[in-house]
Amino acid sequence: MQKTRTKEKEVTRAASKPPLRERVLVVEDEEDILELIRYNLTREGYRVTAAATGEEGLRLAQRDKPDLVVLDLMLPGIDGIDVCRRLKADAATRYIPVVMVTAKGEEADVVAGLELGADDYLTKPFSPKVLIARIRAVIRRREQEAARDAKEPITRGELQIHPGRREVLVDGSRVAQELTFSEFNVLHLLASRPGWVFSRAQIVDAVRGCDYHVTERSVDVHIVGLRRKLGDAGERIETVRGVGYRFREA
C-alpha cells in the first residue's frame, strides 16, 4: 500500500513539472540577479546555462548554440555590447536571438545593441514575469519567421527580398552589409505593402509583437540602418512626418 502511494506521489510530481522548453543562456555577473533569472526560467521549464563573464558567455554560445541569450550589458572583461557584436558577426551564432539587460541611463548602449541586431531589452530592476513574457514573445516571433520561410520573394524595382533565404538583393547583387534580423523584418513589412503608411507602433506590433515596449527611437534606429545598408535603394523608405514610414514602389 505504501509503495502504491509513493508511486502515485512520484507520478503527480512528474505531471506537475512544466514540459522542457528552449535552451536559454544567461550572461550576468551579478550573482543574485543571475540566480533570480535562473530560478524563474527553470521553473517555467527552460533549460538554463549561465555565464558570469562575456568571454564565458561567448564560449558557451558558440559551443551550445542556445535558442536565446539573455545578455547583461555591464560585464567584466568583454562587455555585453562586444559580446552581441561578436555573436552577430559569427555565421554560426548570428541568428540566436538576444534579449539585453541594461541599467537605467544606458540608452546609448540600448541603441547600439539594437543596431547590432539584439531583439529586445529590459531595464533593471525588472519583473521575472516580464522577462519570461519577453522571451516567449521573441521565440514566438522567430518561429513565425521560420514558418514564413517558404514565401515567394518580393520584387520592388531594383530590390529583391527573399524571406526564405533572408537575403536582400539590389540590382541582382547582395547588399554589402547584411541586414540584422529586425531590419530585415521591417523592410519586408514595408515592401509588402508599398505606399501604405505604417506608424512606429504598427511597425513594432508587426515585427516585434504587441507586448513589446514601443519607443520611437528603436524603430528609427532600424530605419537608419536600412537606409545606410541599402544605399540609393534606401531612398524608397520614406518618412511621413508626424505619422511613420512607407515604402515607395516607384
C-alpha positions in Angstrom: 0.0 0.0 0.0 2.8 2.4 0.9 4.6 1.6 -2.3 1.5 2.4 -4.3 1.1 5.8 -2.6 4.8 6.6 -3.2 4.4 5.8 -6.9 1.3 8.0 -7.0 3.2 10.9 -5.5 6.0 10.4 -8.0 3.5 10.4 -10.9 1.8 13.6 -9.5 5.2 15.4 -9.2 6.2 14.4 -12.7 2.9 15.6 -14.1 3.2 18.9 -12.3 6.5 19.7 -13.9 6.4 22.0 -16.9 7.5 20.5 -20.2 11.0 21.2 -21.2 11.2 24.3 -23.2 14.0 26.1 -25.2 17.6 26.4 -24.1 18.5 29.8 -22.7 22.0 31.1 -22.0 22.1 33.8 -19.3 25.2 36.0 -19.2 25.1 38.0 -16.0 27.8 38.9 -13.5 25.6 39.9 -10.5 25.0 36.6 -8.7 21.7 37.5 -7.1 20.2 38.6 -10.4 21.6 35.5 -12.2 20.1 33.2 -9.6 16.7 35.0 -9.8 16.7 34.6 -13.6 17.9 31.0 -13.5 15.3 30.1 -10.9 12.3 31.6 -12.7 13.3 30.3 -16.1 13.9 26.8 -14.8 10.6 26.8 -13.0 8.9 27.6 -16.4 10.7 24.6 -18.0 13.5 26.4 -19.8 16.9 24.7 -19.9 19.3 27.3 -18.5 23.0 27.7 -18.9 24.8 30.5 -17.1 28.0 32.5 -17.5 29.3 35.3 -15.3 31.7 36.9 -17.9 31.5 37.9 -21.6 34.3 35.6 -22.5 32.5 32.6 -20.9 29.2 33.6 -22.5 30.7 33.7 -26.0 32.3 30.3 -25.5 29.1 28.7 -24.3 27.1 30.3 -27.1 29.5 29.1 -29.8 29.6 25.6 -28.2 26.0 25.0 -27.3 24.1 27.2 -29.8 21.3 28.1 -27.4 17.8 29.1 -28.6 18.1 32.5 -26.9 20.7 34.6 -25.0 19.8 36.9 -22.0 22.7 39.3 -22.0 23.7 41.8 -19.4 25.5 44.8 -21.0 27.7 45.7 -18.0 30.1 42.7 -17.8 33.7 42.4 -16.6 36.2 42.0 -19.4 34.3 41.8 -22.7 31.2 43.9 -22.2 27.7 43.0 -23.4 27.9 45.2 -26.5 31.0 43.4 -27.7 29.5 40.0 -26.9 26.5 40.9 -29.0 28.7 42.2 -31.8 30.7 39.0 -31.9 27.6 36.8 -31.8 26.1 38.7 -34.7 29.3 38.7 -36.7 29.7 34.9 -36.5 27.6 32.9 -39.0 27.2 30.1 -36.5 25.5 32.3 -33.9 24.1 35.2 -35.9 20.5 34.1 -35.7 20.4 33.4 -32.0 18.0 35.9 -30.5 19.4 38.2 -27.8 17.5 39.9 -25.0 19.6 42.6 -23.4 19.5 43.6 -19.7 20.6 47.2 -19.0 20.8 49.6 -16.1 18.9 52.9 -16.2 20.6 55.6 -18.1 22.2 53.3 -20.7 20.1 54.5 -23.7 23.2 54.7 -25.9 24.1 51.1 -25.2 20.5 50.0 -25.9 20.6 51.8 -29.3 24.0 50.2 -30.0 22.7 46.8 -29.1 19.6 47.2 -31.3 21.7 48.3 -34.2 23.8 45.2 -33.8 20.7 43.0 -34.1 19.6 42.5 -30.5 15.9 41.5 -30.4 14.7 43.2 -27.2 15.8 44.7 -23.9 14.8 45.1 -20.3 15.9 47.8 -17.8 16.9 46.9 -14.3 15.1 46.4 -12.0 12.7 44.2 -13.9 9.9 41.7 -13.1 10.8 38.0 -13.8 7.3 37.6 -15.3 8.0 40.4 -17.7 11.4 38.8 -18.7 9.6 35.5 -19.3 6.9 37.2 -21.4 9.6 38.9 -23.5 11.5 35.7 -24.0 8.3 33.9 -25.1 7.5 36.7 -27.5 11.0 36.7 -29.1 10.9 32.9 -29.5 7.4 33.1 -30.9 8.4 35.7 -33.5 11.4 33.5 -34.6 9.1 30.6 -35.0 6.7 32.6 -37.1 9.6 33.8 -39.2 10.6 30.2 -39.8 7.0 29.4 -40.8 7.1 32.2 -43.4 10.4 31.0 -44.9 8.6 29.3 -47.8 7.1 32.6 -49.1 7.8 33.9 -52.5 10.4 36.7 -52.8 9.2 40.3 -53.1 10.5 42.4 -56.1 10.2 46.1 -55.9 12.2 47.8 -58.7 15.9 47.2 -58.1 15.2 45.5 -54.8 14.6 41.7 -54.3 13.7 40.4 -50.8 13.9 36.7 -50.2 12.2 35.7 -47.0 13.3 32.1 -47.1 17.0 32.9 -47.5 16.6 36.2 -45.5 18.5 37.8 -48.4 18.2 41.2 -50.0 19.5 42.0 -53.5 20.0 45.4 -55.1 20.3 45.2 -58.9 20.9 41.5 -58.6 23.7 41.8 -56.0 23.6 41.1 -52.3 23.8 44.1 -50.1 27.4 44.7 -49.0 26.4 44.7 -45.3 24.0 42.1 -44.1 20.7 43.3 -42.5 20.0 42.5 -38.9 17.1 40.2 -38.1 14.9 43.2 -37.1 16.0 45.4 -40.1 15.0 42.6 -42.5 11.6 42.2 -40.9 11.0 46.0 -41.1 12.0 46.1 -44.7 9.8 43.1 -45.5 6.8 44.6 -43.8 7.1 48.0 -45.6 7.9 46.5 -49.0 5.0 44.0 -48.8 2.5 47.0 -48.9 4.1 49.7 -51.0 2.5 53.2 -50.5 0.9 52.1 -47.2 1.9 54.3 -44.3 2.9 52.4 -41.1 3.1 54.2 -37.8 6.0 53.3 -35.5 3.6 51.4 -33.2 2.3 49.4 -36.1 5.8 48.5 -37.2 6.7 47.3 -33.7 3.4 45.3 -33.4 4.1 43.6 -36.7 7.8 43.0 -36.3 8.3 42.5 -32.5 4.8 41.8 -31.1 2.2 43.8 -29.4 3.7 43.2 -25.9 6.9 44.9 -26.9 7.5 48.3 -25.2 7.2 50.8 -28.1 9.9 53.5 -28.4 10.2 55.8 -31.4 13.9 55.6 -31.0 14.1 51.8 -31.6 12.1 52.0 -34.8 14.1 54.9 -36.1 17.4 53.1 -35.4 16.3 50.2 -37.7 15.2 52.7 -40.4 18.5 54.5 -40.3 20.4 51.2 -40.6 18.2 50.1 -43.5 18.8 53.3 -45.5 22.5 53.1 -44.9 22.8 49.4 -46.0 20.5 49.7 -49.0 22.4 52.7 -50.5 20.4 54.5 -53.1 17.7 51.9 -52.9 17.2 53.1 -49.3 15.5 56.2 -50.6 12.4 54.2 -51.2 11.8 54.1 -47.5 10.1 57.5 -46.9 9.4 59.3 -43.7 5.8 60.5 -43.4 6.3 63.4 -40.9 4.2 63.0 -37.8 2.9 59.6 -38.8 5.6 57.0 -39.6 7.2 55.3 -42.7 6.2 54.0 -46.1 7.8 52.2 -49.0 7.8 54.0 -52.3 7.4 51.5 -55.2 8.4 53.8 -58.0 
